[in-house]
Amino acid sequence: MTLLDLSDDPADLACLSHFYEQLYIAGFPDADERESLANMTRYLTLRRQGWYGDNSYHILVAVEEGRVIAASVSDYLAVPNCGVIEFVLVDEGLRGRGLGKMIHDATLEVLNADARRTGRSGVDALAIELNDPFQVPPGEDNYDPFRRALIWDSWGYGQLCFPYVQPALSATQEPVTCLLFAARPIAAPLRDGFPAALVLDILEGYLRWAMRIDEPDRNPQFADMKKFLRARGRIDIESLAVYVGRDPGRPLCVVPVTAAGGASYRDVTEVYRRAFPPGPTAIDTAIFAEALAWPAQRPGLHYHLWGLAVDADSPIAGMASFFVMPRCGFAGYLALEAPLRGTGRAHVALKRMEEQMIRDEPGARHWYAECVPGSAAEQIARRVGFEALPVLYYQPDLQRVAEAGGGAAAGPPLTLLRKKLGTVYGAAPFDPEDFLQDLQAMLREVYRMAEPTRSETYRRAHASLASRSAAAN
């Protein structure tokens, strides 16, 4: 195997063309994320001509028996003294051989060499863009985005916690809103977070030298990111494993329950009974058994009943019950007991539920939860990004959920919360009509109502939104 840092001489350009056709197009199925072959060729020529100055651009390829089997594209940014790895690609048939780690480490070596040419000992950090697993369904990616996040985590990367949007790469392309911006801190002061000014320098350099946006300040996506960053002194860095619900410090084993009657079903329902004593917001546990059969009767509906444990050898000490529909997800119940309770594993469980939602329904982008107003459950939900919706919401009468056709009567008033899948930055826009469509889906699929719009829950919610709209006008 041979490693080549491509130039613009004819032999290297022939190799670049092979790489583009063999690996690159398949690796970037979204045309808005794909650079053109002509541009890549031009960038190599610009590097030879000295256009980059102290900055640099690299296309590194691994060639075996005349075939490109792995590659990376990267940029050295002199002002922040950081490298940006635009991507690492490995031939799909050769994954599992360690080629990704090999090409990544070789990329770090060439970027460190760039830094040494400017008088530094090496780069202070590496940055990358990744598909956000909660925004790009696995079926729409060339590699499972949750697994990819865990691989980059193993290489030392964490998500920089700010709302990243990749500007359009050309006049015929659109900005990309489904990406994370992550980094691997190398300089010791960066390991607990990045100064916002440094993140801004990385972004500005990346737009200028990698995306060839000559005036980043005139770009609307950069302007929005700049506004967010300037309002903060420091940007947290979150482990990518933690982000996708695989926190090594808070292990959580999910035990799917697929049928009533087994030991796991018994353990889950016992946890439920202890956590939710009889009352207006509790259900008879027999409904769990019935709900497991509902998806077979309703195309597009998914229902999950999980037992939760510390690991595969530990007893079930928690439970989760939730639904996924083409439009959205809906949280039924989440309960944790010792040794899970009070350990931060509620957040881990919610992440795993979100992963299941996007795997079930690629079009799902948010989910709902009901809480008793002012309860501990509402406080926890708000801390992890749920927002209370500006609607008067009455839970349907739970005593009639399992009856044929559902129940139209209203139960107790609750807070209805909604959360976007993945990281939440600031308040999400609220579209009343879109919400009412979601509410109909939830009442039909979760609460088994044949005519959701005739229920008291829907009528009161609709009336409260109408009153709010009238007051605003």
Buried (B, 14 or more C-beta within 10 A) or exposed (E): EEBBBBBBEEEBBEBBBBBBEBBBEEBBEBEBBBBEBEEBBBBBEBBEEEEBEBBBBBBBBBBEEEEBBBBBBBBBBBBBBBBBBBBBBBBEEBEEEEBBBBBBEBBBEBBBBBBEEBEBEBBBBBBBBBBBBBBBBBEBBBBBBBEBBBBBBEBBBBBBBBBBBBBBBEEEBBBBEBBBBBBBBBBEEBBEBBBBBBBBBBBBBBBBBBBEBEEBEEBEBBEEBBEBBEEEEEBEBBBBBBBBBBBEEBBBBBBEBEEBEEEBBBBBBBBBEEBBEEEEBBBEBEBBBBBBEBBEEBEEBBBBBBBBBBEEEEEBBBBBBBBBBBBBBBBBBBBBBEBBEEBEBBBBBBBBBBBBBBBBBBEBBBBBBBBBEEEEBBEBBBEEBBBBBEBBBBBBBBEBBBEEEBBBEBBBEBBBBBBBBBBBEEEBEEEBEEBBEBBBBBBBBBBBBEEBEEBBBBBBBBEBBEEBEEEEE
